[in-house]
């Protein structure tokens, strides 16, 4: 579904990605983990066209999307939930959701709205409430639901548990797992590396804009290097 080769990206004159390679199959949940500043969010922004790549290839569903705009990648079935949620606080819950379906025909958007209110009954109860009055966890649900309104084949999630209470974090991860089970592929960037790897099929570890380690999620959970540096465990003899 998604294949990235030699991706390099810059912020102004500062290099952020140094030729990374990775892939994702249909229906798969892949996670990108790494320290702050490793290039995880930059990778997602590059994929959807929010940040122009300097070189490399981004292939989605067999098509080169390296130079596509965010609007085009959305209509092709790729939706992103950015870090910090970025809902429209002065718009109602329903208005926020309808914006997520701007590229869909009216009937399709209406069906998607009904589906999302069934998926998130709380949002249905608060459909006329302004988004800015929701709690942080509720806003995250709204942001994810808004992305799903476009009926994506690939969902990009950037730090969905950031700033949430532990109980809400569990709900968000359960939701992500349910979305994956529905057949939507997911590329997940997440600070909670252990929980991300626990629900993922495969994982990639980014370090200073380069791919450092990759493999099956279960193997990465047991990798002494990953456990020590990214999961906070200190196994005996697990040197780097």
N, C-alpha and C positions, 0 to 999 in steps of 0.2 A: 504493500500500500504506500509506504513512504520510504524513500532511500535518499540519504544525504552523503555526498562524497566531497571531501576536501573543502568543507565550508569554512571560509574566513570572513569575519565581520569586524568592523571598526566603529568606534564612537569618535567622530571627528578624526584626529590624528592618532588615537589610541587603539591599538589592536585588542580585540576582545575574544575572538575565536581564531585558533591557529590550525585550520585545516582538519576539522573533525569529520568522522565518518560514523554513521549509525543507520539503523533501519527499523521498521515496524511493520508487522503483518496485520491483515484485516482481523478485527475482533480481539487484538492483543492489547494488553496493558503493559506498557514499558515505562520505567521511571528513570529520570535523570537526577542523580544526587551529587553532592559536592559542597564544599565550603562556600560561604558568602563571597561573591565576586568571581566564582569559578567559570561563569558563562552560561549558566542554566537558563535564566530568563532571556538572555541575549539570543540563545538558540531558538526559543519559542517565537520571539519577535521576528527573527530572521525568516522562520518558516512561513508565517502568515503575511509577510511583507511590510511589517511595521518598521523594520530596520533593513536597509539594503545590504546585501552581501557584497564583499569585495571580490571574492572569487569562489569557485566551487559549484556544485550542482545540487539542486533540490528537486527530486522527482516524486510526484504524487499521482497515484493511479495511472502510472505510465506516462505522465506528461511533465515537462519541465516547467516548474512554477517559479523559477529563480527570480524572474522580473515581474511577477504578478502583484497586483495591489491587494490590500486587505479585503476590499469589497469582492474582488474576483475569487480569492481563495475561499471566502465564505460561501459564495454561490457554488463553488466546486465541492463543498461538503466538509470544510475544515473550519471549526469554530474554536475560539480561545476565550478562556476566563482569566483575565489578567490578575496579577498580584495586587491586593488591595481592593478587589471586587469592582470598583469603579461603576457602581450603579448610578442612576440619575436620582439624587435625593429629593428633588422637588416634584418628581413625577410619581404617580401612583404605581402600585405593584403591577397592575394590569398594563399600564402604559409602558413600564419598563419591559414587560414581557413582549408586548406587541412590537416594540422596537427591534427585538431579537428576531422577529419574523418579517422584517421589512422586505426581504428578497423573495418571500413566498407569496403565491397567489392568495387572495382573500379567504377562500374556502379552506385552503390548507392551513393558513394561519389560525383560523377559528378552531379547527380540529386540534392543532398543536396547543392552543391555549387551554382547551378542555382537557387535553391529556396532561398538561403540566399542573393544572389545578387538582387533578386526580392523583398525580405523583406527589404533590406537595399540598395537602389539604390546608395547611396553615396559610399558604399564600392565597388560596381561594377564599379563606375567611377574611383576609386583609387586602383583598384585591383593590379596594378604593382608598387604602391607606397610603400615605406618601412613603416612598422607599427609605428616606432618611430617618424615619421614626422607628424602623425595625432595629432589632438587636444585631450585633456583629454576625452571629451565626445565621440569623434569618436573612441578613443581606447576602451572605455567602450562598445560601440556598437560592435566593433570587438571582444572583449572578450566574449560577450554574444552570438554573431553569431558563434564563434568558438565552444562554448559549444553545440549549437544547431546542429552543423554539425554531431554530434554523434547520432542524432535522439533520444534524451533521453525521458524517460517517467516521470522522476523526475529531475527538475532543482534546484540546490542549488545556491543561490545568496548571496554573502557576501559583504555587504555595497556597492551596485551598484551606489549609488548617491554620495559617498564620494569624496569631492574635486571638484565637478562639479558646474558650474554656475547655478543659479536658473532656467533659461530657459531650459537648458539641463536636469536638474533634472526632470522637468515636462515631457520631452520627454521619459526619461528612465522609469518613472512610467507608462506612457501610453503604452510603449513597453511591460513592464512586464504584464500589464493587458491584452494586446492582446495575449501574449504567453499563459496565463492561459485560455483564451477563445478558444484557439486552441486545448485544451484538455491536455496539459502538466501540471502536478502537480508542484507546486513551494514551496520551503521552503526558505523564505526570511529573512535574517538578515539585519537590516537597522537602522542607527542612526536616521533617520527622522521617529520617531515612529508614529506621527499623520498620515503622508501620507501612511505609511506601513499599519496601521490598517484600513485606509479608503478604501483600495482595497482588503484587506485580508478577508477570510472567518472566520478564527479563529486566536487567538494569544496566545503566552505564554510569560510570563515575567520572565526572569532569574535575579537572584540576588546572587552574590558571589557563583556561581556554583550550585545554587539550584533553583528549580522552585518555584516562589513566588506566581504568580497569573496566571490563565488561563481562557479562555472562548471565546465566540463569539467576533469577532473583534468590532462589534458595541457596545457590552456591555462594553468592555474594554475602548473604547473611552469615555464612560460616567462614568466609575468607578472613584470616587474621588481620590483614591490612585494613580491610573495610571495617571490621569490628573495632579496631583500635582507634582509627582516625575519624571515622564517620558515625559510628554507633556508640562510642563512648565506653566500650569494653576494654579491659586490660588483661588479655589472656597471657599466661606465662609463655615466654618464648615467641611472642607474636611481634617480632621486630620489623622495622621498616628501614 
